[in-house]
């Protein structure tokens, strides 16, 4: 009987750990990155370096929010890069796109390399990798 009880306890612990790993008990608005899953894709816009969206709060309401991407994204020799700053100073044609295969929201732009004069190269970066919706507010993670 003790072995059955121990097996039952181990099974319950395993199932609880499995459920937590799948985020069954964690607020989806608190997930790392993947803000586009809880923000209205039709209301996500970019103006210069400012990303604006209507995002879901924990209580189900939506609120308008924005974040200046210049604080978190830079131009690293012609490539958009997390952890740098001020990408919009050396990039043009800044816009948003969504990958059909994965539904990831990406920032696209034409950026100048460190040396290269007036040439620009197309580049992109996955916004869902580091932007999260935290109770209706866009945050960098």
C-alpha positions in Angstrom: 0.0 0.0 0.0 2.9 2.4 0.8 4.3 1.8 -2.7 1.0 2.7 -4.4 0.7 5.8 -2.3 4.3 6.8 -3.1 3.7 6.1 -6.8 0.5 8.3 -6.7 2.4 11.2 -5.0 5.2 11.0 -7.6 2.7 11.0 -10.4 0.8 14.0 -9.0 4.1 16.0 -8.7 5.0 15.1 -12.2 1.6 16.1 -13.6 1.7 19.4 -11.7 5.2 20.2 -13.0 4.2 19.3 -16.5 1.1 21.5 -16.3 3.2 24.5 -15.0 5.7 24.0 -17.8 2.9 24.4 -20.3 1.8 27.6 -18.6 -1.6 26.2 -17.6 -1.3 28.1 -14.3 0.5 31.2 -15.5 -1.3 34.3 -16.8 -0.7 34.4 -20.6 -0.3 38.2 -20.4 2.7 37.5 -18.2 4.6 35.3 -20.7 8.1 36.3 -21.8 7.9 38.0 -25.2 5.2 37.0 -27.6 3.3 40.3 -27.1 1.4 39.9 -30.4 -0.5 36.9 -29.0 -2.4 39.2 -26.6 -2.5 42.4 -28.6 -4.9 43.2 -31.4 -2.8 42.6 -34.6 -5.0 45.0 -36.5 -4.1 47.8 -34.1 -0.4 47.3 -33.9 1.4 50.2 -35.6 4.9 51.7 -35.9 5.6 55.4 -36.3 9.3 56.1 -36.5 10.7 54.0 -33.6 7.5 54.0 -31.5 5.5 50.8 -31.5 1.8 51.2 -30.5 -0.8 48.5 -29.8 -4.1 47.8 -28.2 -3.3 45.0 -25.7 -5.3 42.8 -23.4 -5.2 43.3 -19.7 -5.6 40.5 -17.1 -9.3 41.4 -16.5 -10.1 41.1 -20.3 -10.2 44.8 -21.1 -7.9 46.3 -23.7 -5.8 49.4 -23.4 -3.7 51.4 -25.8 0.1 51.2 -25.1 3.3 52.2 -26.8 7.1 51.6 -26.5 10.0 53.4 -28.0 12.1 50.7 -29.7 15.1 53.0 -30.0 15.8 52.2 -26.4 16.2 48.5 -27.1 17.1 48.0 -30.8 20.2 49.3 -32.6 21.8 49.0 -36.0 24.8 46.7 -35.8 26.7 47.2 -39.1 23.5 47.1 -41.2 21.6 44.6 -39.1 18.9 45.3 -36.5 20.1 44.1 -33.1 18.6 43.7 -29.6 20.6 45.3 -26.8 21.8 48.3 -28.9 20.1 51.6 -29.3 18.9 54.2 -31.7 18.3 52.1 -34.8 16.1 54.7 -36.4 19.0 57.2 -36.8 20.6 55.0 -39.4 17.6 53.1 -40.8 14.8 54.0 -43.2 11.6 52.4 -44.5 10.8 51.1 -41.0 7.7 48.9 -40.9 6.0 45.8 -39.5 5.4 42.4 -41.1 4.1 39.1 -39.9 5.6 35.8 -40.9 2.9 33.6 -42.4 4.5 30.3 -41.2 5.0 31.2 -37.5 2.8 34.3 -37.1 5.8 36.1 -35.6 5.7 39.9 -35.7 8.9 41.4 -37.2 10.3 44.8 -37.5 11.7 45.4 -41.0 14.0 48.3 -42.1 16.7 49.3 -44.5 19.8 50.1 -42.5 23.2 51.5 -43.2 26.3 49.5 -42.5 29.0 51.0 -40.3 31.1 51.9 -43.3 29.5 52.1 -46.7 28.3 55.6 -47.3 24.8 55.9 -48.6 24.0 52.2 -49.1 21.2 50.5 -47.2 20.5 46.8 -46.7 17.2 45.2 -45.8 17.1 43.7 -42.3 14.5 42.4 -39.9 14.2 41.4 -36.2 11.6 39.3 -34.3 9.7 41.7 -32.0 8.0 38.8 -30.1 11.4 37.6 -28.9 11.7 40.4 -26.4 8.5 42.4 -26.2 5.8 41.3 -23.8 2.3 42.4 -22.9 2.3 42.8 -19.1 -1.2 43.5 -18.0 -1.9 45.7 -21.1 1.4 47.5 -21.2 4.2 46.8 -23.7 7.5 45.9 -21.9 11.0 44.9 -23.0 12.2 41.6 -21.5 
